[in-house]
Amino acid sequence: MAYDATSIRVLKAEEVYDRFEWVRANELAKEYKKPLACVERAGREHTLSDN
């Protein structure tokens, strides 16, 4: 598969959060002034409890 300039697209912020969970985790860690590891762990626990 060949990539060229037409293959590139800028994602909206919401799309970035949906595709890359680590981006949202970093934002939450900064916003609530908590260690990233705590935010990631809480996210995993939340995901596990949803199933």
Protein Blocks (a to p, Z undefined) as FASTA:
>chain_A
ZZdfklpccddfklmmmmmmmlmmmmmmmmnopafklmmmmmmmmmmmmZZ
